[in-house]
Amino acid sequence: MVDSKADQEKEVYTQTFLGLVQSMAAAGMAQLGKIANPITGEVERNLDQAQYSIAMLEMLKKKTEGNLDKDERTILDTVLTNLRMNFVEEAKKDKKAQAEKEAEKAKDESSE
């Protein structure tokens, strides 16, 4: 059976949408320091940029609400959940490192 032009167009849009989501997810994971930057090959971490990538995906979800099929919605939700969980993990690492640094500084000051 030959797909109609509308079906073919829908498939192209679906694949393009999923490619965009996966691209933004990969950028977010790189910004979280979870994977190497594909351009530099280095692991780099920038939580502000990661937060922006998450916000962009949240905006995309809100703007496409009611226009995604079940699979598209599931993939977008899964990507967002994964990025959010990893962001929280990395933010906790920063808070722990900061607390340790402050404790060490207080220890050094008290021993003077």
Sequence and secondary structure as in RCSB ss.txt:
>XXXX:A:sequence
MVDSKADQEKEVYTQTFLGLVQSMAAAGMAQLGKIANPITGEVERNLDQAQYSIAMLEMLKKKTEGNLDKDERTI
LDTVLTNLRMNFVEEAKKDKKAQAEKEAEKAKDESSE
>XXXX:A:secstr
    HHHHHHHHHHHHHHHHHHHHHHHHHHHBTSS  TTT S  B HHHHHHHHHHHHHHHHHHTTSS HHHHHH
HHHHHHHHHHHHHHHHHHHHHHHHHHHHHHHHHHHT 
